[in-house]
Amino acid sequence: MGALAGGIMGAVVFGGMLWFGILLSSRVDSVVPVIVLGVAGAYAAWLVGVIVFSAVRGAGTEEEGS
């Protein structure tokens, strides 16, 4: 379940960054924003995927306080 949630959120973040790069490149007539935001989106997608995976996986385990 955690891997699926992390993968979905990672794909959403990557898609959003890529979409923003395509939108920006149509305004400036250059492909550079797509490349830069695609690379940044891949890194951000990995980070968000790991955070969501950890949160979902760790949600079922509760530690008792001291």
Secondary structure, DSSP 8 states (H G I E B T S, - for coil): -HHHHHHHHHHHHHHHHHHHHHHHHHHHT-SHHHHHHHHHHHHHHHHHHHHHHHHHHHTT------
